[in-house]
């Protein structure tokens, strides 16, 4: 692969140089405006920098005069450059692909995707056909991780040309969802299993753990007709205990307050006859590692318990990952994402799931108990993020 950089006063001039030196089979990898010349930042002239590439291993067939020209695309996937530096679907040439060429074609497509990803990560919408521009803009608005966005756009761009541009917006959106689903294929989703007696929620302060716990308990009482009880270890805030006591009174279920591991074990004995016991924990500064150790000194984390880490959709990606890192010494089953209704930017959830390898059990979108909570599936979370 021959790659060369060209600098010219305009894109038109750059294209002339590229065609002259590399021919019409060259592919534009990137283009951008630059400042050239001048003195101490003054009087600089605006120019265009273009990166072009040509696969030198390609053998361009020589056709004898009078014979019908065979499509070059049959040997190699090539997208001709246009006068404005983009990729022109109208100039793409296709030919039938025989079964024995499938493996070779797959290798070519992989090479193409790698090349297209270098384009996709630059967020230059002018490089894309119109239907793909809207998808790129949507992912950018959702603050999808640039690397992940580049991978998805490269796949979509390759798919666009494979289908000769004969795709509707709905088909492109379905393909986009499919690609994101593939990224999450090894991650499990869904709510409490109802196979373990103790359900525990942990997380930093202010994410809505107590309200979320009440919603989960209410589902078991009202929809599944189960006997449930509460245990709270949140003894740092009187208001938190009162809040959970209010929920317990509404649901007509008992509540035990625990200050130590001995209290916790005693509470388990008292509530042994109940189907499910929901455990509330104190919200503290997640930067304090001692907080998580304090949890371990009060709660007996064992095989009878399902623990969910509660995170707010409004938090920064880096903070969510730091919170998970703090709590990772506890066996976390899945994540619960709260405050989904308080943000229109949700792309960070993809990165959190992929980097923690943890799926989302529930999303919440309001304060109403037992409403405003939804069990999450892979397809549903993708829809919620990309909508």
C-alpha positions as CSV (number, residue, x, y, z in Angstrom):
1,X,0.0,0.0,0.0
2,X,1.5,3.3,-1.1
3,X,0.4,6.3,1.1
4,X,1.3,9.9,0.2
5,X,0.5,13.3,1.6
6,X,-0.4,16.2,-0.8
7,X,-0.6,19.9,0.0
8,X,-2.3,22.2,-2.4
9,X,-4.1,25.5,-2.5
10,X,-7.4,23.8,-3.2
11,X,-9.0,20.3,-3.2
12,X,-9.2,20.6,-7.0
13,X,-5.5,21.2,-7.3
14,X,-4.8,18.3,-4.9
15,X,-6.9,15.9,-6.9
16,X,-5.0,16.9,-10.1
17,X,-1.7,16.0,-8.4
18,X,-3.1,12.7,-7.0
19,X,-4.5,11.6,-10.4
20,X,-1.3,12.6,-12.1
21,X,1.0,10.6,-9.8
22,X,-1.2,7.8,-8.5
23,X,-4.0,7.4,-11.0
24,X,-7.7,7.1,-10.7
25,X,-7.5,4.0,-8.5
26,X,-6.2,6.1,-5.6
27,X,-8.3,6.3,-2.5
28,X,-8.7,9.4,-0.3
29,X,-8.0,8.5,3.4
30,X,-8.3,12.0,4.9
31,X,-8.4,15.6,4.0
32,X,-8.2,18.8,6.2
33,X,-7.6,22.5,5.9
34,X,-4.2,23.7,7.2
35,X,-2.3,27.0,7.6
36,X,1.0,27.3,5.6
37,X,3.7,29.9,5.6
38,X,3.5,33.3,7.2
39,X,5.6,34.9,10.0
40,X,4.9,34.5,13.7
41,X,1.4,33.3,13.0
42,X,0.7,36.2,10.6
43,X,-0.1,36.2,6.9
44,X,-0.4,32.4,6.8
45,X,-2.2,31.0,3.8
46,X,-5.0,28.4,4.0
47,X,-4.3,25.2,2.1
48,X,-5.7,21.7,1.8
49,X,-3.8,18.6,3.1
50,X,-4.9,15.3,1.5
51,X,-3.8,11.8,2.4
52,X,-4.2,9.4,-0.5
53,X,-3.4,5.7,-0.9
54,X,-2.9,3.2,-3.7
55,X,-2.6,-0.6,-3.3
56,X,0.5,-1.2,-5.5
57,X,0.0,-5.0,-5.4
58,X,-3.1,-4.6,-7.6
59,X,-2.6,-5.9,-11.1
60,X,-4.7,-3.7,-13.3
61,X,-5.9,-5.8,-16.2
62,X,-4.8,-4.6,-19.7
63,X,-7.7,-5.0,-22.1
64,X,-7.2,-5.4,-25.8
65,X,-8.8,-2.9,-28.1
66,X,-12.2,-3.8,-29.2
67,X,-12.9,-6.1,-26.3
68,X,-15.5,-5.3,-23.7
69,X,-13.7,-3.9,-20.6
70,X,-14.0,-6.3,-17.6
71,X,-14.8,-4.7,-14.3
72,X,-11.8,-4.0,-12.2
73,X,-14.0,-4.4,-9.1
74,X,-14.0,-8.1,-9.8
75,X,-10.4,-8.4,-8.6
76,X,-10.3,-5.8,-5.8
77,X,-12.7,-3.7,-3.9
78,X,-11.9,-0.2,-5.1
79,X,-13.9,3.0,-4.5
80,X,-12.9,5.6,-7.1
81,X,-12.2,9.1,-5.8
82,X,-14.3,12.0,-6.9
83,X,-13.4,15.6,-7.6
84,X,-14.3,16.7,-4.1
85,X,-12.3,13.9,-2.4
86,X,-15.2,11.7,-1.4
87,X,-16.2,8.2,-2.3
88,X,-18.6,8.0,-5.1
89,X,-21.1,5.1,-5.0
90,X,-22.3,5.9,-8.6
91,X,-18.8,5.2,-9.9
92,X,-18.5,1.8,-8.1
93,X,-18.4,-1.1,-10.4
94,X,-19.7,-4.5,-9.4
95,X,-19.6,-8.0,-10.7
96,X,-21.1,-11.3,-9.6
97,X,-19.1,-13.0,-6.8
98,X,-18.7,-16.8,-7.1
99,X,-18.7,-19.0,-4.1
100,X,-15.0,-19.9,-4.4
101,X,-14.1,-16.2,-4.1
102,X,-16.0,-15.7,-0.9
103,X,-12.9,-16.2,1.3
104,X,-10.9,-13.8,-0.8
105,X,-13.7,-11.3,-0.7
106,X,-13.9,-11.5,3.1
107,X,-10.2,-10.7,3.4
108,X,-10.7,-7.7,1.0
109,X,-13.6,-6.4,3.0
110,X,-11.6,-6.6,6.3
111,X,-8.8,-4.6,4.7
112,X,-11.4,-2.1,3.4
113,X,-13.0,-1.8,6.9
114,X,-9.6,-1.1,8.4
115,X,-9.0,1.6,5.9
116,X,-12.5,3.1,6.2
117,X,-12.1,3.2,10.0
118,X,-9.3,5.7,9.6
119,X,-11.8,7.8,7.7
120,X,-14.6,7.3,10.2
121,X,-12.7,8.4,13.3
122,X,-12.2,11.8,11.7
123,X,-15.8,12.8,12.0
124,X,-15.7,14.4,8.5
125,X,-19.3,14.0,7.4
126,X,-18.5,15.1,3.9
127,X,-16.8,11.8,3.3
128,X,-20.1,9.9,3.7
129,X,-23.1,9.4,1.5
130,X,-26.1,11.5,2.7
131,X,-27.9,8.7,4.5
132,X,-24.9,7.9,6.6
133,X,-24.3,11.5,7.7
134,X,-27.4,11.5,9.9
135,X,-26.2,8.3,11.7
136,X,-22.7,9.9,12.2
137,X,-24.3,13.1,13.6
138,X,-26.6,11.1,15.9
139,X,-23.7,9.1,17.3
140,X,-21.6,12.2,17.8
141,X,-24.5,13.9,19.6
142,X,-24.8,10.9,21.9
143,X,-21.1,11.1,22.6
144,X,-20.3,7.6,21.5
145,X,-16.7,6.7,22.2
146,X,-14.7,7.9,19.1
147,X,-13.0,4.5,18.6
148,X,-16.3,2.6,18.8
149,X,-18.0,5.2,16.6
150,X,-15.2,4.7,14.1
151,X,-15.7,1.0,14.0
152,X,-19.4,1.2,13.5
153,X,-19.2,3.9,10.8
154,X,-16.5,1.8,9.0
155,X,-18.8,-1.2,9.0
156,X,-21.8,0.9,7.8
157,X,-19.8,2.5,5.0
158,X,-18.5,-0.9,3.8
159,X,-22.1,-2.2,4.0
160,X,-23.3,0.7,2.0
161,X,-21.0,0.0,-0.9
162,X,-21.5,-3.7,-0.7
163,X,-25.2,-3.1,-1.3
164,X,-24.5,-0.5,-4.0
165,X,-26.2,2.2,-1.9
166,X,-29.6,0.5,-2.3
167,X,-30.5,0.9,1.3
168,X,-33.3,2.7,3.1
169,X,-32.9,4.8,6.2
170,X,-34.7,2.0,8.2
171,X,-32.3,-0.6,6.8
172,X,-29.3,1.4,7.8
173,X,-30.7,2.0,11.3
174,X,-31.4,-1.7,11.7
175,X,-27.8,-2.5,10.6
176,X,-26.5,0.1,13.1
177,X,-28.4,-1.6,15.9
178,X,-27.1,-5.0,14.7
179,X,-23.5,-3.8,14.8
180,X,-23.9,-2.4,18.4
181,X,-25.6,-5.7,19.4
182,X,-22.6,-7.6,18.2
183,X,-20.3,-5.5,20.4
184,X,-22.5,-6.5,23.4
185,X,-22.9,-10.1,22.4
186,X,-20.9,-11.5,25.4
187,X,-22.7,-9.4,28.0
188,X,-25.8,-10.5,29.8
189,X,-28.9,-8.4,30.6
190,X,-32.1,-8.7,32.7
191,X,-33.3,-8.0,36.2
192,X,-33.2,-10.0,39.4
193,X,-33.2,-13.8,38.9
194,X,-35.7,-14.5,41.7
195,X,-33.3,-17.5,42.4
196,X,-31.5,-15.8,45.3
197,X,-33.1,-14.6,48.5
198,X,-31.0,-11.4,49.1
199,X,-31.0,-8.5,46.7
200,X,-28.5,-5.8,47.5
201,X,-27.9,-2.4,45.8
202,X,-24.7,-0.5,46.2
203,X,-23.3,2.7,44.7
204,X,-22.3,6.3,45.4
205,X,-24.4,9.0,47.1
206,X,-27.2,10.6,45.2
207,X,-27.9,8.0,42.5
208,X,-31.3,6.9,43.9
209,X,-30.4,3.6,45.5
210,X,-33.3,3.7,48.1
211,X,-36.0,4.6,45.6
212,X,-34.7,2.0,43.2
213,X,-34.7,-0.7,45.9
214,X,-38.3,0.2,46.8
215,X,-39.3,-0.1,43.1
216,X,-37.8,-3.6,43.0
217,X,-39.5,-4.7,46.2
218,X,-42.8,-3.3,45.0
219,X,-42.6,-5.4,41.8
220,X,-42.1,-8.5,43.9
221,X,-45.1,-7.7,46.2
222,X,-47.6,-6.3,43.7
223,X,-46.8,-8.3,40.6
224,X,-45.3,-11.6,41.9
225,X,-47.2,-11.7,45.2
226,X,-44.0,-12.5,47.2
227,X,-43.3,-11.9,50.8
228,X,-40.5,-9.4,51.1
229,X,-38.6,-7.5,53.8
230,X,-36.1,-4.7,54.0
231,X,-32.7,-4.4,55.7
232,X,-30.9,-1.1,55.7
233,X,-27.3,-0.5,56.6
234,X,-27.6,3.2,55.7
235,X,-27.2,4.5,59.3
236,X,-25.3,7.6,58.2
237,X,-28.4,9.5,57.3
238,X,-31.5,9.5,59.4
239,X,-33.5,10.7,56.4
240,X,-32.5,7.6,54.5
241,X,-33.8,5.3,57.2
242,X,-37.1,7.2,57.4
243,X,-37.5,7.1,53.6
244,X,-37.2,3.3,53.5
245,X,-39.5,3.0,56.6
246,X,-42.1,4.9,54.6
247,X,-41.8,2.6,51.7
248,X,-42.0,-0.4,54.1
249,X,-45.1,1.0,55.6
250,X,-46.8,1.5,52.2
251,X,-45.9,-2.0,51.1
252,X,-46.8,-3.4,54.6
253,X,-43.4,-5.2,54.9
254,X,-41.0,-5.3,57.9
255,X,-37.7,-3.5,58.0
256,X,-34.5,-4.1,60.1
257,X,-31.7,-1.5,60.7
258,X,-28.2,-2.9,61.0
259,X,-25.1,-1.2,62.4
260,X,-22.7,-4.2,62.3
261,X,-22.2,-7.6,60.8
262,X,-23.7,-9.2,63.9
263,X,-26.8,-7.0,63.5
264,X,-26.9,-8.1,59.9
265,X,-26.7,-11.8,60.8
266,X,-29.4,-11.4,63.4
267,X,-31.7,-9.6,61.0
268,X,-31.3,-12.5,58.5
269,X,-32.5,-14.9,61.2
270,X,-35.5,-12.8,62.0
271,X,-36.5,-12.5,58.4
272,X,-35.8,-16.1,57.5
273,X,-39.4,-16.8,56.6
274,X,-39.6,-14.2,53.8
275,X,-39.2,-15.0,50.1
276,X,-36.9,-12.0,49.3
277,X,-35.0,-9.5,51.4
278,X,-33.9,-6.2,49.9
279,X,-30.8,-4.6,51.3
280,X,-30.2,-0.9,51.2
281,X,-26.7,0.5,51.7
282,X,-25.2,3.9,52.5
283,X,-24.2,6.3,49.7
284,X,-20.7,7.6,50.3
285,X,-18.0,9.4,48.4
286,X,-16.9,6.8,45.8
287,X,-13.3,8.1,45.9
288,X,-13.0,6.8,49.5
289,X,-11.9,3.1,49.2
290,X,-12.6,2.7,52.9
291,X,-16.3,2.9,52.2
292,X,-16.4,-0.3,50.2
293,X,-14.4,-2.0,52.9
294,X,-16.9,-0.8,55.5
295,X,-19.6,-2.5,53.5
296,X,-17.8,-5.8,53.7
297,X,-17.6,-5.4,57.4
298,X,-21.4,-5.1,57.7
299,X,-22.9,-7.2,54.9
300,X,-22.2,-10.9,54.4
301,X,-21.7,-11.1,50.6
302,X,-22.2,-14.7,49.7
303,X,-23.7,-17.0,47.1
304,X,-27.2,-16.3,48.5
305,X,-27.0,-12.6,47.4
306,X,-27.4,-10.7,44.1
307,X,-25.6,-7.4,44.2
308,X,-26.4,-4.6,41.7
309,X,-24.3,-1.4,41.3
310,X,-26.4,1.7,40.8
311,X,-25.0,4.4,38.5
312,X,-26.6,7.7,37.3
313,X,-26.9,8.2,33.6
314,X,-26.0,11.8,34.2
315,X,-22.5,11.0,35.5
316,X,-19.3,11.3,33.4
317,X,-18.0,8.1,31.8
318,X,-14.7,8.4,33.7
319,X,-16.6,8.7,37.0
320,X,-18.8,5.7,36.3
321,X,-15.8,3.6,35.5
322,X,-14.0,4.8,38.6
323,X,-17.0,3.9,40.7
324,X,-17.1,0.4,39.2
325,X,-13.4,0.0,39.9
326,X,-14.0,0.8,43.6
327,X,-16.9,-1.6,43.9
328,X,-15.3,-4.4,41.9
329,X,-14.0,-6.1,45.0
330,X,-17.7,-6.9,45.7
331,X,-19.3,-9.5,43.4
332,X,-21.4,-7.2,41.1
333,X,-23.9,-9.1,39.0
334,X,-25.1,-6.2,36.8
335,X,-25.6,-2.5,36.7
336,X,-28.7,-0.4,37.3
337,X,-28.8,2.9,35.5
338,X,-30.9,5.7,37.1
339,X,-32.0,9.2,35.9
340,X,-32.3,8.2,32.3
341,X,-34.9,10.9,31.9
342,X,-32.5,13.6,33.1
343,X,-30.1,13.3,30.1
344,X,-30.4,13.1,26.4
345,X,-26.8,12.0,26.0
346,X,-26.4,8.3,26.7
347,X,-23.5,7.1,24.6
348,X,-21.3,6.7,27.7
349,X,-23.4,3.6,28.7
350,X,-21.9,1.6,25.8
351,X,-18.4,2.3,26.9
352,X,-19.2,1.5,30.6
353,X,-20.8,-1.9,29.6
354,X,-17.9,-2.8,27.2
355,X,-15.1,-1.8,29.7
356,X,-16.7,-3.5,32.7
357,X,-18.2,-6.4,30.8
358,X,-21.4,-5.9,32.8
359,X,-24.9,-5.6,31.4
360,X,-27.7,-3.4,32.6
361,X,-30.4,-5.0,34.7
362,X,-32.8,-2.0,35.0
363,X,-33.1,1.6,33.9
364,X,-35.2,4.1,35.9
365,X,-36.7,7.3,34.5
366,X,-38.5,9.0,37.4
367,X,-39.2,9.0,41.1
368,X,-42.6,7.2,41.1
369,X,-42.8,3.9,43.0
370,X,-43.5,1.3,41.8
371,X,-43.5,2.8,38.3
372,X,-40.6,4.5,36.4
373,X,-38.5,1.4,36.2
374,X,-37.9,-0.9,33.3
375,X,-36.2,-4.3,33.0
376,X,-33.4,-4.0,30.4
377,X,-32.7,-6.2,27.4
378,X,-29.9,-5.8,24.9
379,X,-32.2,-4.6,22.2
380,X,-34.0,-2.2,24.5
381,X,-30.9,-0.5,25.9
382,X,-29.5,0.0,22.3
383,X,-32.8,1.6,21.4
384,X,-32.8,3.8,24.5
385,X,-29.2,5.0,23.7
386,X,-29.5,5.5,20.0
387,X,-33.0,6.9,19.7
